[in-house]
Amino acid sequence: MRRWYAWWVRHAPRLRDILYVGFSLLTIVLQAASGPGGWHPKDWWVLAAGIVASVALFWRRRFPVTVTAITVLAMLTAAIFVPMGLALLTLSIRRRDYALAILGVAAYAAYVLNSWGNRNQIWVSTFTGPFLVGTWIAIGAYVGARRDLMASLRDRAERAEAERELRSEQARLGERSRIAQEMHDVLAHKVSLIALHAGGLEVNPAVGAEKVEGSARLIRETARQAMEDLREVLGVLRTDVSVAGADLAPVPRASDLERLISASRDAGVTVGYDGALPDDVPVALGRTVYRVVQESLTNVHKHARGAATDVQVHGSRGRGVTVRVTNVRPVAAGSLLPGAGAGLVGLRERVELNGGRLSTGPTTDGGWRVEAWIPWDDHRQDSEPVLVDEGER
């Protein structure tokens, strides 16, 4: 049945053409042979005009206006109605405009004028013509409108499906970018500290056993913390039910800056810290401040080989928070770890999403500065959602 249906769908237009032409020729032959007393010249004329009008129906879809005009002429000269009705049907399916209106009126006029010689017949044709011609046009207009509606619904469904696929793909890309950024923020700092400790042991092979033991302990503790952070991130990824994945990673706060800077100091980096933030810093604002400092120190570990760094964090409600991290020119060249190129890009996006601005660039003495400003107003404080750490749930 499916094969037969597929065959019918593929050949249906041509089969309809054959049926239309065959039905039209049959009516023409019956009309021409219905005259009394054998075949007269008028009957031959009806047969010839009917054959021309019927054969023209093969091209009714490609040239509906021309074919309808031919059948109207056949109606006017030989009183042949069936080809004209089939042509009007096709024309009203294809077009519902001024061409259909003009040819519809012409078909009605041809139908009436064909009865001009008979006074009684002309009045009958005048009143029945609108119903006969209008029926073909109405049926064709209904079929055409239904086809247009189905095509419009199909197009809308396909467009909605394409938009759904596009939104799904964009959501997947956004989720991948978000996960990559959070993984970078959580792990890059710890890994850079491990590399810094290992690099210190590599360039100072003659250090004493006590120093080696202390560095090994710090490397072990830092690696353990990195694994714990990774485990928490992966655990949240498996059971993330938060809005927009807000709890994708352990939520850092502004109060964690001391611990962050202490970790860099333990790695041998000279870090000066000048911070003055109130205790009521919003969670989202504190997280952004923490990420700015964390990414800046990570870049120092990776690219500046422990260069002396100064961290300044100041702010208050209404004035916003300014974060400035500046390191001096590094003594050693090269990087301990390759950069992914996503740290500062993601940091800039994070700051700008919070309504702030970020600037980075070299200093006059060959160092590097990262400076960010994040707004903090009363409205932000009141509307910011409070995020709950995974450990507090």
C-alpha positions in Angstrom: 0.0 0.0 0.0 2.8 2.4 0.8 4.4 1.7 -2.7 1.0 2.3 -4.4 0.5 5.5 -2.4 4.0 6.8 -3.2 3.4 5.9 -6.9 0.1 7.8 -6.9 1.6 10.9 -5.2 4.4 10.9 -7.8 2.1 10.5 -10.9 -1.1 12.1 -9.6 -0.8 15.4 -11.5 -0.3 13.7 -14.8 -3.1 11.2 -14.1 -5.4 14.1 -13.3 -4.5 15.7 -16.6 -5.4 12.5 -18.5 -8.7 12.2 -16.6 -9.6 15.9 -17.2 -8.8 15.6 -21.0 -10.6 12.3 -21.3 -13.7 13.5 -19.6 -13.7 16.7 -21.6 -13.3 14.8 -24.9 -16.1 12.4 -24.0 -18.5 15.2 -23.4 -17.5 16.9 -26.6 -18.1 13.8 -28.7 -21.5 13.3 -27.1 -22.4 16.9 -27.7 -21.3 16.8 -31.3 -23.1 13.5 -32.0 -26.3 14.6 -30.3 -27.6 16.6 -33.2 -30.5 15.3 -35.3 -30.0 14.0 -38.8 -26.3 13.0 -38.7 -23.2 15.1 -38.7 -23.5 18.7 -39.9 -20.8 21.3 -40.4 -21.8 22.8 -37.0 -21.2 19.5 -35.4 -17.8 19.2 -36.9 -17.0 22.7 -35.7 -18.1 21.8 -32.2 -15.9 18.6 -32.3 -12.8 20.5 -33.6 -13.1 23.4 -31.1 -13.8 20.9 -28.3 -10.7 18.9 -29.2 -8.5 22.0 -29.1 -10.0 23.2 -25.8 -9.7 19.7 -24.3 -6.1 19.1 -25.3 -5.2 22.6 -24.0 -6.1 21.3 -20.5 -2.8 19.4 -20.5 -1.1 22.8 -19.9 -3.7 24.2 -17.5 -1.2 24.2 -14.5 1.7 26.0 -16.4 -0.5 28.5 -18.3 -3.8 28.7 -16.4 -4.8 32.1 -17.8 -4.1 31.2 -21.4 -5.8 27.9 -21.3 -8.9 29.5 -19.6 -9.0 32.2 -22.3 -8.9 29.4 -25.0 -11.8 27.6 -23.4 -13.8 30.8 -23.0 -13.4 31.4 -26.8 -14.5 27.8 -27.4 -17.6 28.4 -25.2 -18.4 31.6 -27.1 -18.1 30.1 -30.6 -19.2 26.5 -30.1 -21.1 26.4 -26.8 -18.6 24.1 -25.1 -18.9 24.4 -21.4 -17.0 21.5 -19.8 -13.5 22.5 -20.8 -14.2 26.0 -19.7 -15.4 24.8 -16.3 -12.3 22.6 -15.8 -10.1 25.5 -16.8 -11.8 27.9 -14.4 -11.4 25.3 -11.6 -7.7 25.2 -12.2 -7.4 28.9 -12.5 -9.2 29.5 -9.2 -7.0 27.0 -7.5 -3.8 28.7 -8.7 -4.9 32.3 -8.6 -7.5 34.4 -6.8 -6.8 37.8 -8.2 -7.9 40.2 -10.9 -7.2 37.6 -13.7 -9.7 35.2 -12.2 -12.3 38.0 -11.8 -11.9 39.1 -15.5 -12.0 35.6 -16.9 -14.9 34.7 -14.7 -16.9 37.6 -16.0 -15.8 36.7 -19.6 -16.9 33.1 -19.0 -20.3 34.3 -17.8 -20.7 36.6 -20.8 -19.7 33.8 -23.2 -22.3 31.5 -21.6 -25.0 34.1 -22.0 -24.1 35.4 -25.5 -24.1 31.8 -26.8 -27.9 31.9 -26.3 -28.4 35.3 -27.9 -30.6 33.9 -30.7 -33.2 32.4 -28.4 -35.1 35.0 -26.3 -36.3 32.4 -23.7 -33.0 30.7 -23.5 -31.0 33.9 -23.0 -33.1 34.7 -19.9 -32.5 31.2 -18.5 -28.7 31.6 -19.2 -28.6 35.0 -17.6 -30.0 33.6 -14.3 -28.3 30.2 -14.3 -24.9 31.4 -15.5 -23.7 32.8 -12.2 -24.5 29.5 -10.5 -22.8 27.3 -13.1 -19.7 29.5 -13.5 -19.6 30.4 -9.8 -19.7 26.8 -8.7 -16.5 25.9 -10.6 -14.8 29.0 -9.3 -16.0 28.4 -5.7 -14.8 24.8 -5.7 -11.4 25.8 -7.1 -11.1 28.7 -4.6 -11.8 26.4 -1.7 -9.3 23.8 -2.8 -6.7 26.5 -3.5 -7.2 28.2 -0.1 -7.0 24.8 1.7 -3.8 24.0 -0.1 -2.3 27.4 0.8 -3.3 26.9 4.4 -1.7 23.5 4.5 1.4 24.8 2.9 1.5 27.7 5.4 1.0 25.3 8.3 3.7 23.0 7.0 6.1 25.9 6.5 5.4 27.2 10.0 6.0 23.7 11.5 9.3 23.4 9.6 10.3 26.9 10.7 9.4 26.2 14.3 11.3 22.9 14.2 14.4 24.7 12.7 14.1 27.4 15.4 13.8 24.8 18.1 16.9 23.0 16.8 18.8 26.3 16.7 17.8 27.2 20.2 18.7 23.8 21.4 22.1 24.1 19.7 22.7 27.5 21.1 21.7 26.3 24.6 24.2 23.4 24.2 27.0 25.8 23.1 26.2 28.1 26.0 26.2 25.3 28.5 29.5 24.0 27.2 31.0 27.5 27.4 29.7 28.0 30.9 31.0 24.6 32.1 34.4 25.3 30.5 34.6 28.8 32.2 33.7 27.4 35.6 36.2 24.5 35.2 38.8 27.0 34.3 38.0 29.3 37.2 38.0 26.4 39.7 41.1 24.4 38.5 43.4 26.8 36.7 44.4 28.6 39.9 45.2 25.4 41.8 47.1 23.9 38.9 49.1 27.0 38.5 50.1 26.9 42.1 51.2 23.3 41.7 53.3 24.2 38.7 54.8 27.1 40.6 55.9 24.9 43.5 57.3 22.3 41.1 59.1 24.9 39.2 60.7 26.3 42.4 62.1 22.8 43.2 63.3 22.4 39.6 65.3 25.6 39.5 66.7 25.1 43.0 67.9 21.5 43.2 70.2 22.3 46.1 67.6 23.3 48.6 67.5 21.4 51.8 65.4 18.5 52.8 63.2 20.7 54.9 62.4 22.9 52.0 61.7 20.0 49.7 59.4 18.5 52.3 57.5 21.8 52.7 57.1 22.2 49.0 55.9 18.6 48.6 53.4 19.1 51.3 52.1 22.2 49.7 51.9 20.5 46.3 50.0 17.6 47.9 47.5 19.9 49.7 46.9 22.0 46.6 46.4 18.9 44.5 43.9 17.5 47.0 42.0 20.8 47.0 41.9 20.8 43.2 40.5 17.2 43.2 37.9 18.2 45.8 36.9 21.2 43.7 36.8 19.0 40.6 34.7 16.4 42.4 32.2 19.1 43.6 31.9 20.5 40.1 31.3 17.1 38.5 28.8 16.2 41.3 26.8 19.3 40.6 26.9 18.6 36.8 25.3 15.3 37.5 22.5 16.7 39.7 22.3 20.3 38.6 18.7 21.5 39.4 19.5 25.2 39.9 18.2 28.1 37.8 20.7 28.6 34.9 23.1 26.4 36.7 24.0 29.1 39.3 25.4 26.5 41.7 27.6 24.8 39.1 30.7 25.3 41.2 31.4 26.1 44.9 30.4 29.6 45.4 33.4 31.8 46.4 32.8 35.0 48.3 34.6 38.3 48.9 35.6 37.0 52.4 37.6 34.2 50.7 40.2 36.7 49.2 42.5 36.3 52.2 42.6 32.6 51.8 43.2 32.9 48.0 46.1 35.4 48.6 47.6 33.2 51.3 47.8 30.3 48.9 49.9 32.4 46.5 52.1 33.5 49.3 52.7 29.9 50.4 53.8 29.3 46.8 56.5 31.9 47.2 54.9 34.8 45.4 55.2 38.2 47.1 51.6 39.4 47.2 50.6 42.6 48.9 47.0 43.0 49.8 45.0 46.2 50.5 41.4 45.3 50.9 38.5 47.2 52.4 35.1 45.8 51.7 32.0 45.8 54.0 30.6 42.6 55.3 27.3 42.9 53.4 28.8 42.4 49.9 26.2 40.7 47.7 27.0 37.1 46.9 27.1 37.6 43.1 29.3 40.7 43.5 31.6 39.0 45.9 32.0 36.1 43.5 32.9 38.4 40.6 35.5 40.2 42.7 37.0 36.8 43.8 37.2 35.6 40.2 38.9 38.8 39.1 41.6 38.4 41.7 41.9 34.6 41.2 42.3 34.9 37.4 44.9 37.7 37.8 47.0 35.7 40.3 46.7 32.6 38.0 48.1 34.6 35.2 51.0 35.8 37.4 51.7 32.1 38.4 51.7 31.0 34.8 53.4 33.9 33.0 55.2 36.0 35.5 57.1 33.3 37.4 56.3 34.6 40.9 56.7 38.3 40.2 55.8 40.6 43.2 52.1 41.4 42.9 49.9 44.0 44.6 46.2 43.4 45.0 43.9 46.3 45.9 40.1 45.9 46.5 38.1 48.8 47.6 34.4 49.7 47.4 31.2 50.6 49.0 27.5 50.7 48.3 26.6 53.3 45.7 30.3 53.7 44.5 30.9 50.2 43.3 33.9 48.0 43.8 37.3 48.6 42.2 39.7 45.6 41.9 43.3 46.3 40.8 45.9 43.6 40.5 49.4 44.8 39.4 52.6 42.7 39.1 56.1 44.0 38.5 58.2 42.9 35.5 59.0 39.2 35.9 62.6 38.1 36.1 62.3 34.8 34.2 60.9 34.6 30.8 58.5 31.9 29.5 55.4 30.3 31.0 55.1 27.4 33.4 51.9 26.3 31.8 50.3 26.9 28.4 47.4 29.3 28.4 44.0 28.3 27.1 43.2 31.9 26.0 39.8 31.8 27.7 40.7 33.3 31.1 40.6 37.0 30.4 37.9 36.6 27.8 35.6 34.8 30.3 36.6 37.3 33.0 35.6 40.3 30.8 32.3 38.6 30.0 31.6 38.0 33.7 32.4 41.6 34.7 30.3 43.1 31.8 27.4 40.8 32.6 27.4 42.4 36.1 27.3 45.9 34.5 31.0 46.6 35.1 34.1 47.2 33.0 37.5 45.5 32.8 40.8 46.9 31.5 44.1 45.0 31.1 47.5 46.0 29.8 51.2 46.5 30.5 52.5 49.0 33.0 55.3 51.6 32.3 57.8 49.5 34.2 57.2 46.3 32.2 54.7 44.7 34.5 51.0 44.0 34.0 47.8 45.4 35.4 44.3 44.1 35.6 41.7 46.6 36.8 37.9 46.0 37.1 35.0 48.1 38.4 31.7 46.4 39.3 28.7 48.5 40.3 27.0 48.1 43.6 23.8 49.9 44.3 20.8 49.4 46.5 18.6 47.9 43.8 21.3 45.3 43.0 21.6 44.4 46.7 17.8 43.9 47.1 17.3 41.9 43.9 20.3 39.7 43.8 19.4 36.1 44.5 21.3 34.5 47.4 23.2 31.4 46.2 23.7 28.5 48.5 26.9 26.6 48.7 26.7 22.9 47.9 28.1 22.1 51.3 25.3 24.1 53.0 22.4 22.3 51.3 
